[in-house]
Each structure stands twice: as C-alpha cells, then as structure tokens.
Amino acid sequence: MSIVIVGGNECMVRQYKELCQKYRCRAKIYPKMTTGLRNMGCPDLLVLFTNTMSHKMARCAVSEAKGQNIKIARSHSSSMAALRTILEEHTA
C-alpha cells in the first residue's frame, strides 16, 4: 500500500516512515510545500495533518487527489498515535 502524508512535523519524517514500514506501506512525506505536490503520484491513501499545514497546501493536496479514487484521511493532530490510528483503520 502506498501512502502520501502531507503536513506534519519536519523532525518526525523519519519516524513517520518507520511507522509506515511496520504496516508494510511505502510512504512519501511532504511536511512543507517547497516543491509542490505534483509528484505525489497515485497513492492508495492520502493523509492530511491539518494542524500543521496551510489552507493552500490542503487545497492543493485535495485537488491532486480528486478524480483519482484516492482515500483521504484527515487528522488535526500530527502525532505518531494519530498516524498509527489512521494506518490501523485503513490497512486492516
């Protein structure tokens, strides 16, 4: 399963990847919108950490996912527990 995580804390990128690997998922993580989200591909799940991202970044991510049949999971918190809950819910 492939996952794209948008938002979150920059210092936790490695921890997000390790947690995704425990659930047998490949993850691309975009904590900032420096390069844009054009190269996110077609993941199975798009995770939006809404507390740590701008409105422009959220709109860009949702518009990229529109029309590609991608599940979107939103979480206000960008903690490991929130990501673990999302992964348990969608990888079961």
Phi and psi in radians as a Rosetta constraint file:
Dihedral C 1 N 2 CA 2 C 2 CIRCULARHARMONIC -1.871 0.35
Dihedral N 2 CA 2 C 2 N 3 CIRCULARHARMONIC 2.449 0.35
Dihedral C 2 N 3 CA 3 C 3 CIRCULARHARMONIC -2.288 0.35
Dihedral N 3 CA 3 C 3 N 4 CIRCULARHARMONIC 2.462 0.35
Dihedral C 3 N 4 CA 4 C 4 CIRCULARHARMONIC -2.055 0.35
Dihedral N 4 CA 4 C 4 N 5 CIRCULARHARMONIC 2.204 0.35
Dihedral C 4 N 5 CA 5 C 5 CIRCULARHARMONIC -1.905 0.35
Dihedral N 5 CA 5 C 5 N 6 CIRCULARHARMONIC 2.169 0.35
Dihedral C 5 N 6 CA 6 C 6 CIRCULARHARMONIC -2.011 0.35
Dihedral N 6 CA 6 C 6 N 7 CIRCULARHARMONIC 2.268 0.35
Dihedral C 6 N 7 CA 7 C 7 CIRCULARHARMONIC 1.618 0.35
Dihedral N 7 CA 7 C 7 N 8 CIRCULARHARMONIC -2.818 0.35
Dihedral C 7 N 8 CA 8 C 8 CIRCULARHARMONIC 1.637 0.35
Dihedral N 8 CA 8 C 8 N 9 CIRCULARHARMONIC -3.138 0.35
Dihedral C 8 N 9 CA 9 C 9 CIRCULARHARMONIC -1.606 0.35
Dihedral N 9 CA 9 C 9 N 10 CIRCULARHARMONIC 2.370 0.35
Dihedral C 9 N 10 CA 10 C 10 CIRCULARHARMONIC -1.097 0.35
Dihedral N 10 CA 10 C 10 N 11 CIRCULARHARMONIC -0.620 0.35
Dihedral C 10 N 11 CA 11 C 11 CIRCULARHARMONIC -1.283 0.35
Dihedral N 11 CA 11 C 11 N 12 CIRCULARHARMONIC -0.169 0.35
Dihedral C 11 N 12 CA 12 C 12 CIRCULARHARMONIC -1.863 0.35
Dihedral N 12 CA 12 C 12 N 13 CIRCULARHARMONIC 0.194 0.35
Dihedral C 12 N 13 CA 13 C 13 CIRCULARHARMONIC -1.029 0.35
Dihedral N 13 CA 13 C 13 N 14 CIRCULARHARMONIC -0.799 0.35
Dihedral C 13 N 14 CA 14 C 14 CIRCULARHARMONIC -1.102 0.35
Dihedral N 14 CA 14 C 14 N 15 CIRCULARHARMONIC -0.690 0.35
Dihedral C 14 N 15 CA 15 C 15 CIRCULARHARMONIC -1.189 0.35
Dihedral N 15 CA 15 C 15 N 16 CIRCULARHARMONIC -0.661 0.35
Dihedral C 15 N 16 CA 16 C 16 CIRCULARHARMONIC -1.050 0.35
Dihedral N 16 CA 16 C 16 N 17 CIRCULARHARMONIC -0.796 0.35
Dihedral C 16 N 17 CA 17 C 17 CIRCULARHARMONIC -1.086 0.35
Dihedral N 17 CA 17 C 17 N 18 CIRCULARHARMONIC -0.758 0.35
Dihedral C 17 N 18 CA 18 C 18 CIRCULARHARMONIC -1.107 0.35
Dihedral N 18 CA 18 C 18 N 19 CIRCULARHARMONIC -0.707 0.35
Dihedral C 18 N 19 CA 19 C 19 CIRCULARHARMONIC -1.151 0.35
Dihedral N 19 CA 19 C 19 N 20 CIRCULARHARMONIC -0.705 0.35
Dihedral C 19 N 20 CA 20 C 20 CIRCULARHARMONIC -1.125 0.35
Dihedral N 20 CA 20 C 20 N 21 CIRCULARHARMONIC -0.643 0.35
Dihedral C 20 N 21 CA 21 C 21 CIRCULARHARMONIC -1.147 0.35
Dihedral N 21 CA 21 C 21 N 22 CIRCULARHARMONIC -0.572 0.35
Dihedral C 21 N 22 CA 22 C 22 CIRCULARHARMONIC -1.121 0.35
Dihedral N 22 CA 22 C 22 N 23 CIRCULARHARMONIC -0.507 0.35
Dihedral C 22 N 23 CA 23 C 23 CIRCULARHARMONIC -1.667 0.35
Dihedral N 23 CA 23 C 23 N 24 CIRCULARHARMONIC 0.241 0.35
Dihedral C 23 N 24 CA 24 C 24 CIRCULARHARMONIC 1.022 0.35
Dihedral N 24 CA 24 C 24 N 25 CIRCULARHARMONIC 0.807 0.35
Dihedral C 24 N 25 CA 25 C 25 CIRCULARHARMONIC -2.135 0.35
Dihedral N 25 CA 25 C 25 N 26 CIRCULARHARMONIC 2.527 0.35
Dihedral C 25 N 26 CA 26 C 26 CIRCULARHARMONIC -1.648 0.35
Dihedral N 26 CA 26 C 26 N 27 CIRCULARHARMONIC 2.319 0.35
Dihedral C 26 N 27 CA 27 C 27 CIRCULARHARMONIC -2.180 0.35
Dihedral N 27 CA 27 C 27 N 28 CIRCULARHARMONIC 2.404 0.35
Dihedral C 27 N 28 CA 28 C 28 CIRCULARHARMONIC -1.960 0.35
Dihedral N 28 CA 28 C 28 N 29 CIRCULARHARMONIC 2.350 0.35
Dihedral C 28 N 29 CA 29 C 29 CIRCULARHARMONIC -2.172 0.35
Dihedral N 29 CA 29 C 29 N 30 CIRCULARHARMONIC 2.252 0.35
Dihedral C 29 N 30 CA 30 C 30 CIRCULARHARMONIC -2.130 0.35
Dihedral N 30 CA 30 C 30 N 31 CIRCULARHARMONIC 1.536 0.35
Dihedral C 30 N 31 CA 31 C 31 CIRCULARHARMONIC -1.301 0.35
Dihedral N 31 CA 31 C 31 N 32 CIRCULARHARMONIC -0.422 0.35
Dihedral C 31 N 32 CA 32 C 32 CIRCULARHARMONIC -2.223 0.35
Dihedral N 32 CA 32 C 32 N 33 CIRCULARHARMONIC 2.876 0.35
Dihedral C 32 N 33 CA 33 C 33 CIRCULARHARMONIC -1.819 0.35
Dihedral N 33 CA 33 C 33 N 34 CIRCULARHARMONIC 0.893 0.35
Dihedral C 33 N 34 CA 34 C 34 CIRCULARHARMONIC -1.352 0.35
Dihedral N 34 CA 34 C 34 N 35 CIRCULARHARMONIC -0.740 0.35
Dihedral C 34 N 35 CA 35 C 35 CIRCULARHARMONIC -1.733 0.35
Dihedral N 35 CA 35 C 35 N 36 CIRCULARHARMONIC -0.073 0.35
Dihedral C 35 N 36 CA 36 C 36 CIRCULARHARMONIC 1.434 0.35
Dihedral N 36 CA 36 C 36 N 37 CIRCULARHARMONIC 3.136 0.35
Dihedral C 36 N 37 CA 37 C 37 CIRCULARHARMONIC -2.013 0.35
Dihedral N 37 CA 37 C 37 N 38 CIRCULARHARMONIC 0.385 0.35
Dihedral C 37 N 38 CA 38 C 38 CIRCULARHARMONIC -1.163 0.35
Dihedral N 38 CA 38 C 38 N 39 CIRCULARHARMONIC -0.492 0.35
Dihedral C 38 N 39 CA 39 C 39 CIRCULARHARMONIC -1.750 0.35
Dihedral N 39 CA 39 C 39 N 40 CIRCULARHARMONIC 0.472 0.35
Dihedral C 39 N 40 CA 40 C 40 CIRCULARHARMONIC -1.375 0.35
Dihedral N 40 CA 40 C 40 N 41 CIRCULARHARMONIC -0.262 0.35
Dihedral C 40 N 41 CA 41 C 41 CIRCULARHARMONIC 1.358 0.35
Dihedral N 41 CA 41 C 41 N 42 CIRCULARHARMONIC -2.557 0.35
Dihedral C 41 N 42 CA 42 C 42 CIRCULARHARMONIC -2.234 0.35
Dihedral N 42 CA 42 C 42 N 43 CIRCULARHARMONIC 1.380 0.35
Dihedral C 42 N 43 CA 43 C 43 CIRCULARHARMONIC -1.336 0.35
Dihedral N 43 CA 43 C 43 N 44 CIRCULARHARMONIC 2.918 0.35
Dihedral C 43 N 44 CA 44 C 44 CIRCULARHARMONIC -1.390 0.35
Dihedral N 44 CA 44 C 44 N 45 CIRCULARHARMONIC -0.508 0.35
Dihedral C 44 N 45 CA 45 C 45 CIRCULARHARMONIC -2.480 0.35
Dihedral N 45 CA 45 C 45 N 46 CIRCULARHARMONIC 2.358 0.35
Dihedral C 45 N 46 CA 46 C 46 CIRCULARHARMONIC -1.976 0.35
Dihedral N 46 CA 46 C 46 N 47 CIRCULARHARMONIC 2.087 0.35
Dihedral C 46 N 47 CA 47 C 47 CIRCULARHARMONIC -1.834 0.35
Dihedral N 47 CA 47 C 47 N 48 CIRCULARHARMONIC 2.174 0.35
Dihedral C 47 N 48 CA 48 C 48 CIRCULARHARMONIC -1.963 0.35
Dihedral N 48 CA 48 C 48 N 49 CIRCULARHARMONIC 2.049 0.35
Dihedral C 48 N 49 CA 49 C 49 CIRCULARHARMONIC -1.619 0.35
Dihedral N 49 CA 49 C 49 N 50 CIRCULARHARMONIC 1.651 0.35
Dihedral C 49 N 50 CA 50 C 50 CIRCULARHARMONIC -1.259 0.35
Dihedral N 50 CA 50 C 50 N 51 CIRCULARHARMONIC -0.394 0.35
Dihedral C 50 N 51 CA 51 C 51 CIRCULARHARMONIC -1.265 0.35
Dihedral N 51 CA 51 C 51 N 52 CIRCULARHARMONIC -0.474 0.35
Dihedral C 51 N 52 CA 52 C 52 CIRCULARHARMONIC -1.937 0.35
Dihedral N 52 CA 52 C 52 N 53 CIRCULARHARMONIC 0.451 0.35
Dihedral C 52 N 53 CA 53 C 53 CIRCULARHARMONIC -2.390 0.35
Dihedral N 53 CA 53 C 53 N 54 CIRCULARHARMONIC 2.723 0.35
Dihedral C 53 N 54 CA 54 C 54 CIRCULARHARMONIC -1.422 0.35
Dihedral N 54 CA 54 C 54 N 55 CIRCULARHARMONIC 2.877 0.35
Dihedral C 54 N 55 CA 55 C 55 CIRCULARHARMONIC -1.121 0.35
Dihedral N 55 CA 55 C 55 N 56 CIRCULARHARMONIC -0.661 0.35
Dihedral C 55 N 56 CA 56 C 56 CIRCULARHARMONIC -1.089 0.35
Dihedral N 56 CA 56 C 56 N 57 CIRCULARHARMONIC -0.728 0.35
Dihedral C 56 N 57 CA 57 C 57 CIRCULARHARMONIC -1.147 0.35
Dihedral N 57 CA 57 C 57 N 58 CIRCULARHARMONIC -0.699 0.35
Dihedral C 57 N 58 CA 58 C 58 CIRCULARHARMONIC -1.144 0.35
Dihedral N 58 CA 58 C 58 N 59 CIRCULARHARMONIC -0.785 0.35
Dihedral C 58 N 59 CA 59 C 59 CIRCULARHARMONIC -1.076 0.35
Dihedral N 59 CA 59 C 59 N 60 CIRCULARHARMONIC -0.714 0.35
Dihedral C 59 N 60 CA 60 C 60 CIRCULARHARMONIC -1.120 0.35
Dihedral N 60 CA 60 C 60 N 61 CIRCULARHARMONIC -0.766 0.35
Dihedral C 60 N 61 CA 61 C 61 CIRCULARHARMONIC -1.137 0.35
Dihedral N 61 CA 61 C 61 N 62 CIRCULARHARMONIC -0.760 0.35
Dihedral C 61 N 62 CA 62 C 62 CIRCULARHARMONIC -1.186 0.35
Dihedral N 62 CA 62 C 62 N 63 CIRCULARHARMONIC -0.666 0.35
Dihedral C 62 N 63 CA 63 C 63 CIRCULARHARMONIC -1.194 0.35
Dihedral N 63 CA 63 C 63 N 64 CIRCULARHARMONIC -0.569 0.35
Dihedral C 63 N 64 CA 64 C 64 CIRCULARHARMONIC -1.176 0.35
Dihedral N 64 CA 64 C 64 N 65 CIRCULARHARMONIC -0.595 0.35
Dihedral C 64 N 65 CA 65 C 65 CIRCULARHARMONIC -1.431 0.35
Dihedral N 65 CA 65 C 65 N 66 CIRCULARHARMONIC -0.340 0.35
Dihedral C 65 N 66 CA 66 C 66 CIRCULARHARMONIC -1.125 0.35
Dihedral N 66 CA 66 C 66 N 67 CIRCULARHARMONIC 2.309 0.35
Dihedral C 66 N 67 CA 67 C 67 CIRCULARHARMONIC 1.461 0.35
Dihedral N 67 CA 67 C 67 N 68 CIRCULARHARMONIC 0.028 0.35
Dihedral C 67 N 68 CA 68 C 68 CIRCULARHARMONIC -1.956 0.35
Dihedral N 68 CA 68 C 68 N 69 CIRCULARHARMONIC 0.115 0.35
Dihedral C 68 N 69 CA 69 C 69 CIRCULARHARMONIC 1.015 0.35
Dihedral N 69 CA 69 C 69 N 70 CIRCULARHARMONIC 0.851 0.35
Dihedral C 69 N 70 CA 70 C 70 CIRCULARHARMONIC -1.819 0.35
Dihedral N 70 CA 70 C 70 N 71 CIRCULARHARMONIC 2.286 0.35
Dihedral C 70 N 71 CA 71 C 71 CIRCULARHARMONIC -1.268 0.35
Dihedral N 71 CA 71 C 71 N 72 CIRCULARHARMONIC 2.436 0.35
Dihedral C 71 N 72 CA 72 C 72 CIRCULARHARMONIC -2.072 0.35
Dihedral N 72 CA 72 C 72 N 73 CIRCULARHARMONIC 2.216 0.35
Dihedral C 72 N 73 CA 73 C 73 CIRCULARHARMONIC -2.043 0.35
Dihedral N 73 CA 73 C 73 N 74 CIRCULARHARMONIC 2.182 0.35
Dihedral C 73 N 74 CA 74 C 74 CIRCULARHARMONIC -1.900 0.35
Dihedral N 74 CA 74 C 74 N 75 CIRCULARHARMONIC 2.447 0.35
Dihedral C 74 N 75 CA 75 C 75 CIRCULARHARMONIC -2.461 0.35
Dihedral N 75 CA 75 C 75 N 76 CIRCULARHARMONIC 2.305 0.35
Dihedral C 75 N 76 CA 76 C 76 CIRCULARHARMONIC -1.243 0.35
Dihedral N 76 CA 76 C 76 N 77 CIRCULARHARMONIC -0.632 0.35
Dihedral C 76 N 77 CA 77 C 77 CIRCULARHARMONIC -1.556 0.35
Dihedral N 77 CA 77 C 77 N 78 CIRCULARHARMONIC 2.526 0.35
Dihedral C 77 N 78 CA 78 C 78 CIRCULARHARMONIC -1.949 0.35
Dihedral N 78 CA 78 C 78 N 79 CIRCULARHARMONIC 0.614 0.35
Dihedral C 78 N 79 CA 79 C 79 CIRCULARHARMONIC -1.504 0.35
Dihedral N 79 CA 79 C 79 N 80 CIRCULARHARMONIC 2.922 0.35
Dihedral C 79 N 80 CA 80 C 80 CIRCULARHARMONIC -1.144 0.35
Dihedral N 80 CA 80 C 80 N 81 CIRCULARHARMONIC -0.628 0.35
Dihedral C 80 N 81 CA 81 C 81 CIRCULARHARMONIC -1.128 0.35
Dihedral N 81 CA 81 C 81 N 82 CIRCULARHARMONIC -0.678 0.35
Dihedral C 81 N 82 CA 82 C 82 CIRCULARHARMONIC -1.143 0.35
Dihedral N 82 CA 82 C 82 N 83 CIRCULARHARMONIC -0.756 0.35
Dihedral C 82 N 83 CA 83 C 83 CIRCULARHARMONIC -1.144 0.35
Dihedral N 83 CA 83 C 83 N 84 CIRCULARHARMONIC -0.717 0.35
Dihedral C 83 N 84 CA 84 C 84 CIRCULARHARMONIC -1.043 0.35
Dihedral N 84 CA 84 C 84 N 85 CIRCULARHARMONIC -0.733 0.35
Dihedral C 84 N 85 CA 85 C 85 CIRCULARHARMONIC -1.105 0.35
Dihedral N 85 CA 85 C 85 N 86 CIRCULARHARMONIC -0.747 0.35
Dihedral C 85 N 86 CA 86 C 86 CIRCULARHARMONIC -1.116 0.35
Dihedral N 86 CA 86 C 86 N 87 CIRCULARHARMONIC -0.761 0.35
Dihedral C 86 N 87 CA 87 C 87 CIRCULARHARMONIC -1.154 0.35
Dihedral N 87 CA 87 C 87 N 88 CIRCULARHARMONIC -0.697 0.35
Dihedral C 87 N 88 CA 88 C 88 CIRCULARHARMONIC -1.115 0.35
Dihedral N 88 CA 88 C 88 N 89 CIRCULARHARMONIC -0.658 0.35
Dihedral C 88 N 89 CA 89 C 89 CIRCULARHARMONIC -1.206 0.35
Dihedral N 89 CA 89 C 89 N 90 CIRCULARHARMONIC -0.684 0.35
Dihedral C 89 N 90 CA 90 C 90 CIRCULARHARMONIC -1.727 0.35
Dihedral N 90 CA 90 C 90 N 91 CIRCULARHARMONIC -0.219 0.35
Dihedral C 90 N 91 CA 91 C 91 CIRCULARHARMONIC -1.799 0.35
Dihedral N 91 CA 91 C 91 N 92 CIRCULARHARMONIC -0.009 0.35
